[in-house]
Amino acid sequence: MSLFEELIQKRRSVRDYDEREVSLSIIREIITDACEAPSAGNRQPWGFAVVADRDMMKRLSDESKAKLLEDMLVIKSPILRMYRGILSDAQFNVFYNAPCLVYITGPKKLHSAPADCSLAAAYFMISAALRGMGTCWVDLGAYIRDPELLEEIGIPASHRIIAPIIIGYPRKIPERPSRKKPRIFKIIE
């Protein structure tokens, strides 16, 4: 098995971390790897905001939970409603008390930003796995709308959050969930 095959099998969504802090120099290395991702027109539109302060992460979690609960009053999504219980729990932290959070952002007006930044996020998570770290893309943590809070964490008004990724040293790597067989609709030769 190649190193790449091993990494994609090993990379799991981790929601339980030990107390060790994550070195910011390692985060910088992982971000550098993420920037090797392809992007439309080679624009490389991504930006990164790193939050390694647990009090700030709790504030971001609380803001995101509040905005999601507000959205539930307007958006009648059954998927969104299934989170009502945990989002209403004051003790629930959408970032699972991880030691570090990295927001990958992209320009609001760039059509390819979600795809471009998602590719950077995939590279980020694989690079972290290579270093023995766990990650989880926590979409519940993307609902930060307070302009002052966004400014405080360094996200410019021209960008939007695409991928909130928590990172740390896992207590254990979750088991690999089963995978569906690929759906190949047609092969034309």
C-alpha positions in Angstrom: 0.0 0.0 0.0 1.4 3.4 -0.9 1.7 6.2 1.6 -1.2 8.1 -0.1 -3.5 5.1 0.2 -2.5 4.7 3.8 -3.2 8.3 4.5 -6.6 8.4 2.9 -7.6 5.2 4.8 -6.2 6.7 8.1 -7.8 10.2 7.9 -10.9 10.2 9.9 -13.2 12.8 11.4 -11.9 13.2 14.9 -14.1 14.7 17.6 -12.1 13.7 20.8 -8.7 15.2 21.4 -6.2 15.0 24.1 -5.1 18.2 26.0 -1.9 18.8 24.0 -1.7 22.2 22.3 -0.9 22.2 18.6 2.3 23.9 17.6 1.7 26.9 15.4 4.8 26.0 13.4 3.1 22.7 12.5 -0.1 24.5 11.6 1.9 26.8 9.3 3.4 23.7 7.6 0.0 22.2 7.1 -1.4 25.4 5.7 1.6 25.5 3.3 0.7 22.0 2.2 -3.0 23.0 1.8 -1.9 25.8 -0.6 -0.6 23.2 -3.0 -4.2 22.3 -3.9 -5.4 23.1 -7.4 -7.7 26.0 -8.0 -9.7 27.3 -10.9 -7.5 29.5 -13.0 -4.8 29.0 -10.4 -6.3 31.9 -8.5 -5.5 30.3 -5.1 -8.2 32.3 -3.5 -8.1 30.8 0.0 -7.4 32.6 3.2 -6.8 31.1 6.7 -7.7 32.2 10.2 -6.1 30.2 13.0 -7.7 30.2 16.4 -5.7 28.4 19.1 -7.5 30.1 22.1 -10.2 27.9 23.7 -12.1 30.9 25.1 -12.3 32.4 21.6 -13.3 29.0 20.2 -16.1 28.9 22.8 -17.3 32.4 21.8 -17.3 31.3 18.1 -19.2 28.1 19.0 -21.8 30.1 20.9 -22.2 32.6 18.0 -22.6 29.8 15.5 -25.1 27.9 17.6 -27.2 31.1 18.1 -27.2 31.9 14.4 -28.2 28.3 13.5 -31.1 28.4 16.0 -32.2 31.7 14.5 -32.1 30.2 11.0 -34.3 27.3 12.2 -37.1 29.8 12.7 -37.0 30.7 9.0 -35.5 27.7 7.2 -37.7 24.7 7.5 -34.9 22.1 6.9 -35.4 18.7 8.5 -31.6 18.3 8.5 -31.1 21.5 10.4 -33.9 20.7 12.8 -32.3 17.4 13.8 -29.5 19.5 15.5 -31.9 21.6 17.6 -31.3 19.7 20.8 -27.6 19.9 20.8 -27.5 23.4 19.6 -29.8 24.4 22.5 -27.4 22.8 25.0 -25.2 25.6 26.5 -22.5 23.0 27.3 -22.2 21.7 23.7 -19.2 23.1 21.9 -19.5 22.7 18.1 -15.7 22.5 18.0 -15.7 19.5 20.4 -13.2 21.3 22.7 -10.4 20.8 20.2 -7.2 22.7 20.9 -7.2 24.5 17.5 -9.5 25.7 14.8 -8.6 26.8 11.3 -11.1 28.6 9.1 -10.5 28.3 5.4 -12.2 31.2 3.7 -12.7 32.3 0.1 -13.9 35.5 -1.6 -17.7 35.9 -1.5 -17.8 37.1 -5.1 -15.7 34.3 -6.6 -17.9 31.5 -8.1 -15.2 28.8 -7.7 -14.3 29.6 -4.1 -16.3 26.8 -2.5 -14.6 24.2 -4.8 -11.2 25.8 -4.5 -11.3 26.0 -0.8 -12.7 22.5 -0.4 -9.7 21.2 -2.3 -7.4 23.2 0.1 -9.3 21.7 3.0 -8.8 18.2 1.8 -5.1 18.8 1.4 -5.0 20.3 4.9 -6.7 17.3 6.4 -4.4 14.8 4.6 -1.3 16.8 5.6 -2.5 16.8 9.3 -3.0 13.0 9.1 0.6 12.6 7.8 1.7 14.3 11.0 -0.4 12.0 13.3 -3.0 14.7 13.9 -6.8 14.4 13.7 -9.1 16.8 12.0 -12.8 17.3 11.5 -14.6 19.7 9.1 -17.3 21.2 11.4 -19.8 22.9 9.2 -21.9 23.8 12.3 -19.1 26.2 13.1 -19.4 28.2 9.9 -22.3 30.4 11.0 -20.4 33.4 12.2 -22.1 36.6 11.2 -21.1 39.2 13.7 -18.8 41.6 11.8 -16.8 42.5 14.9 -16.2 38.9 15.8 -15.1 38.1 12.2 -12.8 41.1 12.3 -11.4 39.9 15.6 -10.4 36.6 14.1 -9.0 38.2 11.0 -11.6 37.3 8.3 -12.0 40.2 5.9 -15.5 41.3 5.0 -14.8 40.3 1.4 -14.4 36.6 2.4 -16.8 33.9 3.7 -16.1 30.9 5.8 -16.0 27.8 3.6 -14.3 25.1 5.9 -14.1 25.3 9.7 -11.6 22.6 10.5 -10.7 21.5 14.0 -7.3 20.0 14.6 -5.4 18.3 17.4 -3.9 15.1 18.7 -6.7 12.5 18.8 -7.3 10.4 21.9 -8.0 7.6 19.4 -8.6 7.3 15.7 -12.2 6.4 15.0 -12.9 3.2 13.1 -13.2 3.5 9.4 -16.8 3.6 8.4 -18.0 1.4 5.6 -17.9 3.0 2.2 -20.4 2.6 -0.6 -19.2 1.3 -3.9 -18.5 3.9 -6.5 -21.5 4.9 -8.6 -20.1 5.0 -12.1 -23.0 5.9 -14.3 -21.4 5.2 -17.6 -18.0 4.6 -19.2 -17.8 5.6 -22.8 -14.8 4.1 -24.7 
